[in-house]
Each structure stands twice: as C-alpha cells, then as structure tokens.
Amino acid sequence: MPPGFHLLIAAQFVSALADNALLIVAIALLQQQGHPAWWAPLLKFFFTIAYVVLAPFVGPLADAFVKARLMMAMNALKVLGVLALLCGLNPLLAMAIIGVGAAAYAPAKYGLVTELVPARRLVAANGWIEVSTVCAVLLGAVLGGALISPAATRLALQGWPALAPLDAATALLLAFYALAALLNLGIPDSGARYRRAHRAPLALLRSFGRAQRRLWRDAEGGLSMAVTTLFWGAAAVMQFAVLRWAVDVLGLPLDRAAYLQAMVAVGIVAGAALAGHRVSLDQAWRVLPLGVAMGVAVPLLALVDHWLPALPLLAAAGALGGALVVPLNALLQHRGHQLLTAGRSIAVQNFNENLSVLVMLAAFAGLLALDCDIRSIMVALGLLVAGCVAVLYLRERVRRRGPAAAGVFTPPA
C-alpha cells in the first residue's frame, strides 16, 4: 500500500471506535433519563441525518480541500458535539452534531483512498478499511459496554467524584477523538486537484442530481449501489435489534448485550479479510449469493433463546456480510471514480446508503413503539434482505448472458 495509507486506516479506526463506544454510552444516558426504549435507534437516526441532508455539498467540499486536513477539522467538530453532550445537551441533538462531522469525514476518507491506491488494489484497500471499521465497531461496543458496567461506575465514582459516571465515560471518549485528529496530521496530500465546483446551493443540487442518475444508470455502479444501500440499512437496524433481542429474549443487561455485537463484528472482519484477498474487482458480482445466505441467517438467529448458540450464528451472519460488502463497495468506488470524482462519488454513495439507514431505522423505531415482537421484526428483516439480493443476483445473471454483456466491465488500470 502507498505511504500514508496505514496512517489513514489508524485515524479512521480511532474515530469510528469513539463513535461506536459513544453510541452505547448515549443509550445508557437515555435509559438513565427515563426515555422509552424506542428512542435508542433514534440516536443513530439523528447521527445519520447529516449524511443525507448534506450529501450534495460534502462531495464538492471534500474535493475542494486537502482531504487529510478536512478530516482533522471534522474530528474537531465531533469533539464539540461530545462537549455539548457533557454540558447537558439532549443526546439526540449531540449525536446530530457529531453526525455532521462524520458526514463530511466520509467522502474525504474514501475519496483519499481512491486517490492514493491504484484501481487494481482497491478491493484489498477496501478490505483494510472494512476490517478496521468493523474492528472499531467490535472494540467500540466492548469499550462502550465496559464504560457503563458496574465496575466502571464504581471506578468513576472513586477517580472522578465530581462527575456522574456516564459523564466520566463520555469525557474519556474525548481523548479518542483528539487522537484521531492528531493522526490525520501525518496523512500525506495525494496531490489530486479537481475543477472548482459551483458554489450556489441550487447548482450544487442539480449537479448532485446528475451524479445520482449517472451512477445509478451505470450497470456495475447501479448494482453495487443497490446492494450496499440495502446492506447498510439492514446493518443499522441489526445493530439495535441485537441489543433489544439480547435484553428481551436472552435476559442480558445492556453492558453484556453490547458484547454480542462484537461477535457480528468478528465475523465481518473475517469475511472482509477473505474477500479482500480472494475476490477480484471484475468478479465482485459473484458474491451476491452470500447476501441471500446472510438474510436467511437472521431468522435462524431470532429462534435462539440462549446466548451460547447465538454466538456462532452472529459470527456467521457477520462473515457473510463482510464478504458481500467489501467487493461490491470496491466496485462502486471504482465506477464512481471513473464516472464522477472521488469526493462526489462517495457523497452519492453515502446519500443512498444513509437514506436507507434513516428509512429502516424509522420503521424499526415505529415498530418498537407499537410493541411489535423483536423476533418477528428480525425474521421480516432477514427475509427482506434475502429476497432483494436474490432478485438482484438473478437480474445480473440475465444481463450478463444477454447480447450487451460484452465489455460490461472496464478493467482497472
């Protein structure tokens, strides 16, 4: 990998670690403040809003500045959000501020990858990114669970008696965001420069609409966009569904329920690493059956009522998801970089994936507010994913057998 790539991985790992630990701490804060259980997925909803609302603007923003410096500034914005939470701001609003930083961080990060790494190494680079991101989810869930555990509460009362235990946990996470900002200082400038974009909001919106149409209408771009959009929406729901299922069905407290998320992350790491080494960019579409299997694994998980047999099922679902998303995400970045620019293509990708997150989290929160059984929700989600991916796979097979199949893929340089 080129110089600076591994430092980029380290910076985004530390930032994502803090995001995921903070999510667990914020759920505990909501419980402490007496809010109903269906507020928990709204934390992710408010965090994700900025990805959708700011999507037309963050792509040109990422292309207009040195990306590593922009990433450092966005980590500083996350620090402000955490400070606002410590000062008593509603956790939902604090997560919205942190989400603004994350929304501008993402196209800069992925855009820098496409600028630094040659196309023939993009699948491997995405393997690194997904493995580090999921490791951050894994360790972030573990860290968040540890920070709200009874042992951490006792330690916080002894070490920081002036702060409430959850405030002490939140303050500790500030150090992680500060470290991520410092790591960004060492990431080199790729040297890539783009033509200055329109600055008028309406012109940016029209340009974003054209970019949307161009990427969706592309054969490989549209397929990979559809799958990753579905995957990340379902993954966001599963993040909270596993917590609720572990508490309601398995009878675990929140701090231990957070550890079950780590098993999904372990599987994703294994699947992503394997796909990053074994799947070439031109064969990315062949991993689609893994998405069908992943969807089928979720209803099987819903039938389990003890944590021990749940562990291999959680890991298997994660492995299938990791092996699915890494090649298709690399293909989407490759086509997006060819058709648009690095920042704009990632902004389009983030818009669609996070719109899916918003819609699916809103539906999930609504179902929880109606007291729907968590097992029924998980079964419906798994079958939806399996069915949609099966349709996309069959349609792609038909397309590739047709007369227009020749030359459907542009070989990477």
C-alpha positions as CSV (number, residue, x, y, z in Angstrom):
1,M,0.0,0.0,0.0
2,P,1.2,3.6,-0.7
3,P,2.7,5.8,2.1
4,G,0.2,7.2,4.4
5,F,-2.5,4.6,3.8
6,H,-2.0,2.8,7.1
7,L,-2.0,6.1,8.9
8,L,-5.3,6.9,7.3
9,I,-6.6,3.5,8.5
10,A,-5.4,4.2,12.0
11,A,-7.1,7.7,12.1
12,Q,-10.4,6.4,10.9
13,F,-10.2,3.4,13.3
14,V,-9.8,5.6,16.3
15,S,-12.6,8.0,15.2
16,A,-15.0,5.1,14.5
17,L,-14.1,3.4,17.8
18,A,-15.1,6.6,19.7
19,D,-18.4,6.9,17.6
20,N,-19.5,3.3,18.5
21,A,-18.5,3.5,22.2
22,L,-20.3,6.8,22.4
23,L,-23.5,5.2,21.0
24,I,-23.6,2.6,23.8
25,V,-23.0,5.3,26.4
26,A,-25.7,7.5,24.9
27,I,-28.2,4.6,25.0
28,A,-27.4,4.3,28.7
29,L,-27.9,8.0,29.1
30,L,-31.4,7.8,27.5
31,Q,-32.2,5.0,29.9
32,Q,-31.0,7.0,32.9
33,Q,-33.1,10.0,31.8
34,G,-36.2,7.8,31.6
35,H,-36.8,7.8,27.9
36,P,-38.7,4.9,26.2
37,A,-36.8,2.1,24.6
38,W,-37.7,3.1,21.1
39,W,-35.7,6.3,21.5
40,A,-32.4,4.2,21.2
41,P,-32.5,3.8,17.4
42,L,-33.2,7.5,17.1
43,L,-29.6,8.1,18.3
44,K,-28.4,6.5,15.0
45,F,-31.2,8.3,13.1
46,F,-30.1,11.7,14.3
47,F,-26.5,10.8,13.7
48,T,-27.3,9.8,10.1
49,I,-29.5,12.8,9.1
50,A,-26.5,14.9,8.1
51,Y,-25.3,12.2,5.7
52,V,-28.5,12.6,3.7
53,V,-29.1,16.4,4.1
54,L,-25.5,17.4,3.4
55,A,-24.8,14.9,0.7
56,P,-25.0,17.3,-2.3
57,F,-22.4,19.6,-0.5
58,V,-19.9,17.4,1.2
59,G,-18.6,15.8,-2.0
60,P,-17.5,19.2,-3.5
61,L,-16.2,20.1,0.0
62,A,-14.0,17.0,0.1
63,D,-12.7,17.8,-3.4
64,A,-12.1,21.5,-2.6
65,F,-9.7,20.9,0.3
66,V,-6.7,18.7,1.2
67,K,-8.6,15.7,2.4
68,A,-6.5,14.8,5.5
69,R,-6.9,18.4,6.8
70,L,-10.6,18.3,6.3
71,M,-10.8,15.0,8.2
72,M,-8.9,16.6,11.1
73,A,-11.3,19.5,11.2
74,M,-14.3,17.2,11.2
75,N,-12.9,15.3,14.2
76,A,-12.6,18.6,16.0
77,L,-16.4,19.1,15.2
78,K,-17.1,15.7,16.8
79,V,-15.2,16.9,19.9
80,L,-17.6,19.9,20.1
81,G,-20.5,17.6,19.9
82,V,-19.2,15.5,22.8
83,L,-18.5,18.6,24.9
84,A,-22.1,19.7,24.2
85,L,-23.4,16.4,25.5
86,L,-21.3,16.8,28.7
87,C,-22.8,20.3,29.1
88,G,-26.3,18.8,29.2
89,L,-27.5,18.9,25.6
90,N,-30.1,16.3,24.7
91,P,-28.2,13.1,23.5
92,L,-30.2,13.1,20.2
93,L,-29.1,16.7,19.3
94,A,-25.5,15.9,20.4
95,M,-25.4,12.9,18.1
96,A,-26.7,15.2,15.3
97,I,-23.7,17.5,15.7
98,I,-21.3,14.5,15.7
99,G,-23.1,13.2,12.6
100,V,-22.3,16.4,10.7
101,G,-18.6,15.8,11.4
102,A,-18.9,12.2,10.3
103,A,-20.9,13.1,7.1
104,A,-18.1,15.4,5.9
105,Y,-15.4,13.0,7.1
106,A,-16.6,10.0,5.0
107,P,-16.2,11.4,1.4
108,A,-12.8,12.8,2.3
109,K,-11.7,9.4,3.7
110,Y,-12.9,7.2,0.9
111,G,-12.0,9.8,-1.7
112,L,-8.5,9.9,-0.4
113,V,-8.3,6.1,-0.7
114,T,-9.3,6.2,-4.4
115,E,-6.6,8.9,-5.0
116,L,-3.8,7.1,-3.1
117,V,-4.5,3.5,-4.1
118,P,-4.4,2.2,-7.8
119,A,-7.6,0.6,-9.0
120,R,-6.1,-2.9,-9.1
121,R,-5.6,-2.7,-5.3
122,L,-9.0,-1.2,-4.4
123,V,-10.6,-4.4,-3.2
124,A,-7.6,-5.1,-0.9
125,A,-7.7,-1.4,0.3
126,N,-11.4,-1.8,1.0
127,G,-10.7,-5.0,2.8
128,W,-8.4,-3.0,5.1
129,I,-11.0,-0.2,5.6
130,E,-13.8,-2.6,6.3
131,V,-11.7,-4.7,8.7
132,S,-10.5,-1.7,10.6
133,T,-14.0,-0.1,10.6
134,V,-15.6,-3.3,11.9
135,C,-12.8,-3.8,14.4
136,A,-13.7,-0.3,15.6
137,V,-17.4,-1.4,15.9
138,L,-16.3,-4.5,17.7
139,L,-14.0,-2.8,20.2
140,G,-16.3,0.3,20.4
141,A,-19.2,-1.9,21.5
142,V,-16.9,-3.6,24.0
143,L,-15.5,-0.3,25.2
144,G,-19.0,1.2,25.5
145,G,-20.2,-1.8,27.4
146,A,-17.2,-1.6,29.7
147,L,-17.7,2.1,30.3
148,I,-21.3,1.6,31.5
149,S,-20.6,-1.6,33.5
150,P,-21.0,-1.6,37.3
151,A,-17.2,-1.9,37.7
152,A,-16.6,1.2,35.6
153,T,-19.3,3.0,37.6
154,R,-17.5,2.3,40.9
155,L,-14.2,3.2,39.4
156,A,-15.5,6.5,38.1
157,L,-17.0,7.4,41.4
158,Q,-13.6,6.9,43.1
159,G,-11.5,8.6,40.4
160,W,-13.8,11.4,39.3
161,P,-16.2,12.0,42.2
162,A,-17.2,15.4,40.7
163,L,-18.6,13.8,37.6
164,A,-21.5,11.4,37.2
165,P,-20.3,8.0,36.0
166,L,-21.8,8.3,32.5
167,D,-20.4,11.9,32.2
168,A,-16.9,10.5,33.1
169,A,-17.3,7.8,30.4
170,T,-18.2,10.5,27.9
171,A,-15.3,12.7,28.9
172,L,-12.9,9.7,28.4
173,L,-14.0,9.4,24.8
174,L,-12.9,12.9,24.1
175,A,-9.3,11.6,24.2
176,F,-10.1,9.2,21.3
177,Y,-11.4,12.0,19.1
178,A,-8.4,14.2,19.9
179,L,-6.1,11.3,19.0
180,A,-7.9,10.8,15.6
181,A,-7.4,14.5,14.8
182,L,-3.7,14.3,15.6
183,L,-3.2,11.1,13.4
184,N,-4.7,13.0,10.4
185,L,-1.8,15.4,10.6
186,G,0.5,12.7,9.3
187,I,-1.5,11.7,6.3
188,P,0.1,13.0,3.1
189,D,-1.6,15.1,0.4
190,S,-2.4,12.9,-2.6
191,G,-1.8,15.8,-4.9
192,A,-5.1,15.3,-6.7
193,R,-6.9,18.5,-7.6
194,Y,-10.3,18.9,-9.2
195,R,-12.1,21.6,-11.2
196,R,-13.7,24.2,-8.9
197,A,-17.4,23.2,-8.5
198,H,-20.4,25.5,-8.4
199,R,-20.9,27.1,-5.0
200,A,-24.6,28.2,-5.4
201,P,-26.8,25.7,-3.5
202,L,-29.2,25.2,-6.4
203,A,-26.3,24.5,-8.8
204,L,-24.9,22.0,-6.3
205,L,-28.2,20.3,-6.0
206,R,-28.6,20.0,-9.8
207,S,-25.0,18.7,-10.1
208,F,-25.7,16.1,-7.4
209,G,-28.9,15.0,-9.1
210,R,-26.9,14.4,-12.4
211,A,-24.3,12.5,-10.5
212,Q,-27.0,10.3,-8.9
213,R,-28.5,9.5,-12.3
214,R,-25.2,8.7,-13.9
215,L,-24.1,6.3,-11.1
216,W,-27.5,4.6,-10.8
217,R,-27.8,4.1,-14.6
218,D,-24.4,2.5,-14.9
219,A,-24.6,-1.3,-14.9
220,E,-21.9,-2.0,-12.3
221,G,-22.5,1.2,-10.4
222,G,-26.2,0.7,-10.0
223,L,-25.9,-3.0,-9.0
224,S,-23.3,-2.3,-6.3
225,M,-25.2,0.8,-5.1
226,A,-28.4,-1.2,-4.7
227,V,-26.6,-3.9,-2.6
228,T,-24.6,-1.6,-0.4
229,T,-27.6,0.6,0.2
230,L,-29.7,-2.4,1.3
231,F,-26.8,-3.8,3.4
232,W,-26.1,-0.7,5.4
233,G,-29.7,0.0,6.1
234,A,-30.2,-3.6,7.4
235,A,-27.0,-3.5,9.3
236,A,-28.1,-0.3,11.2
237,V,-31.3,-2.0,12.2
238,M,-29.5,-5.2,13.3
239,Q,-27.1,-3.1,15.5
240,F,-30.1,-2.1,17.6
241,A,-32.2,-5.3,17.1
242,V,-29.4,-7.4,18.5
243,L,-29.3,-5.2,21.6
244,R,-33.0,-5.3,22.1
245,W,-33.2,-9.1,21.4
246,A,-30.4,-9.8,23.9
247,V,-32.2,-7.8,26.6
248,D,-35.7,-9.0,25.9
249,V,-35.1,-12.6,24.8
250,L,-31.8,-13.6,26.4
251,G,-32.3,-11.5,29.5
252,L,-28.9,-9.8,29.4
253,P,-28.2,-6.3,30.8
254,L,-27.2,-3.6,28.3
255,D,-23.5,-3.7,29.0
256,R,-23.3,-7.5,28.3
257,A,-25.7,-7.2,25.3
258,A,-23.3,-4.8,23.8
259,Y,-20.7,-7.6,23.8
260,L,-22.9,-9.7,21.5
261,Q,-22.5,-7.0,18.8
262,A,-18.8,-7.9,18.9
263,M,-19.5,-11.4,17.6
264,V,-21.1,-9.9,14.5
265,A,-18.0,-7.7,14.1
266,V,-15.7,-10.6,14.4
267,G,-17.5,-12.3,11.6
268,I,-17.4,-9.2,9.4
269,V,-13.6,-8.9,9.9
270,A,-13.1,-12.5,8.8
271,G,-15.4,-12.2,5.8
272,A,-14.0,-8.8,4.7
273,A,-10.4,-10.0,5.0
274,L,-11.1,-13.1,3.0
275,A,-12.9,-11.2,0.3
276,G,-10.2,-8.6,0.1
277,H,-7.6,-11.3,-0.8
278,R,-9.7,-13.7,-2.9
279,V,-12.2,-11.6,-4.9
280,S,-11.1,-9.6,-7.9
281,L,-12.9,-6.4,-8.9
282,D,-14.4,-7.9,-12.2
283,Q,-15.8,-10.9,-10.2
284,A,-17.4,-8.8,-7.4
285,W,-21.0,-9.5,-8.6
286,R,-20.4,-13.3,-7.9
287,V,-20.6,-12.7,-4.1
288,L,-24.3,-11.8,-4.2
289,P,-25.5,-15.3,-3.1
290,L,-23.7,-14.6,0.2
291,G,-26.2,-11.8,0.8
292,V,-29.0,-14.3,0.4
293,A,-27.4,-16.6,2.9
294,M,-26.8,-13.7,5.3
295,G,-30.5,-12.8,5.1
296,V,-31.5,-16.4,5.9
297,A,-29.2,-16.4,9.0
298,V,-31.1,-13.6,10.7
299,P,-34.5,-15.5,11.1
300,L,-32.5,-18.5,12.4
301,L,-30.9,-16.2,15.0
302,A,-34.3,-15.0,16.1
303,L,-35.3,-18.5,17.1
304,V,-32.4,-18.8,19.6
305,D,-33.1,-18.2,23.2
306,H,-29.7,-18.7,24.8
307,W,-26.5,-16.7,24.3
308,L,-24.2,-19.6,23.7
309,P,-25.7,-21.0,20.4
310,A,-26.3,-17.4,19.3
311,L,-22.5,-16.7,19.1
312,P,-21.7,-18.8,16.0
313,L,-24.9,-17.6,14.2
314,L,-23.9,-13.9,14.9
315,A,-20.4,-14.5,13.7
316,A,-21.6,-16.4,10.6
317,A,-24.1,-13.6,9.6
318,G,-21.2,-11.1,10.1
319,A,-18.8,-13.1,7.9
320,L,-21.3,-13.4,5.1
321,G,-22.0,-9.6,5.3
322,G,-18.3,-8.7,5.3
323,A,-17.6,-11.0,2.3
324,L,-20.6,-9.4,0.5
325,V,-20.0,-5.7,1.0
326,V,-16.2,-5.4,0.5
327,P,-16.0,-6.4,-3.2
328,L,-19.2,-4.5,-4.1
329,N,-18.1,-1.4,-2.2
330,A,-14.8,-1.5,-4.1
331,L,-16.6,-1.9,-7.4
332,L,-18.9,1.0,-6.5
333,Q,-15.9,3.2,-5.7
334,H,-14.1,2.2,-8.9
335,R,-17.1,3.0,-11.1
336,G,-17.8,6.2,-9.2
337,H,-14.2,7.4,-9.6
338,Q,-14.4,6.7,-13.3
339,L,-17.7,8.4,-13.9
340,L,-17.5,11.3,-11.4
341,T,-14.8,12.4,-9.0
342,A,-13.6,10.7,-5.8
343,G,-15.5,13.1,-3.4
344,R,-18.7,13.3,-5.4
345,S,-19.0,9.6,-6.0
346,I,-18.6,8.9,-2.3
347,A,-21.1,11.6,-1.4
348,V,-23.7,10.0,-3.8
349,Q,-22.9,6.6,-2.2
350,N,-23.3,8.0,1.3
351,F,-26.6,9.7,0.4
352,N,-28.2,6.5,-0.8
353,E,-26.8,4.2,1.9
354,N,-27.7,6.6,4.7
355,L,-31.1,7.4,3.4
356,S,-31.7,3.6,3.6
357,V,-30.4,3.8,7.2
358,L,-32.9,6.6,8.0
359,V,-35.9,4.8,6.5
360,M,-35.2,1.5,8.1
361,L,-34.3,2.9,11.5
362,A,-37.5,5.0,11.4
363,A,-39.5,1.9,10.5
364,F,-37.8,-0.1,13.3
365,A,-38.4,2.6,15.9
366,G,-42.1,2.8,14.8
367,L,-42.4,-1.0,15.2
368,L,-40.9,-0.9,18.7
369,A,-43.2,2.0,19.7
370,L,-46.1,-0.3,18.6
371,D,-44.7,-3.0,20.9
372,C,-44.0,-5.4,18.0
373,D,-42.2,-8.6,19.0
374,I,-38.4,-8.2,18.3
375,R,-38.2,-11.8,16.9
376,S,-40.9,-11.0,14.3
377,I,-39.0,-7.9,13.3
378,M,-35.8,-9.8,12.9
379,V,-37.5,-12.5,10.8
380,A,-39.1,-9.9,8.5
381,L,-35.7,-8.0,8.1
382,G,-33.8,-11.2,7.2
383,L,-36.4,-12.3,4.6
384,L,-36.4,-8.8,3.1
385,V,-32.6,-8.8,2.6
386,A,-32.5,-12.4,1.2
387,G,-35.3,-11.7,-1.2
388,C,-34.0,-8.4,-2.5
389,V,-30.4,-9.7,-3.0
390,A,-31.8,-12.8,-4.8
391,V,-33.7,-10.7,-7.2
392,L,-30.6,-8.5,-7.9
393,Y,-28.4,-11.6,-8.5
394,L,-30.8,-13.2,-10.9
395,R,-31.2,-10.0,-12.8
396,E,-27.4,-9.6,-13.1
397,R,-27.0,-13.1,-14.4
398,V,-29.6,-12.5,-17.1
399,R,-27.9,-9.2,-18.0
400,R,-24.5,-10.8,-18.3
401,R,-25.9,-13.6,-20.6
402,G,-27.5,-11.1,-22.9
403,P,-26.1,-9.5,-26.1
404,A,-25.0,-6.4,-24.3
405,A,-22.8,-8.4,-21.9
406,A,-19.6,-7.9,-23.8
407,G,-17.5,-5.2,-22.3
408,V,-19.7,-4.6,-19.3
409,F,-16.6,-4.2,-17.1
410,T,-13.8,-1.7,-17.5
411,P,-10.6,-3.4,-16.4
412,P,-8.7,-1.5,-13.7
413,A,-5.6,0.3,-14.5
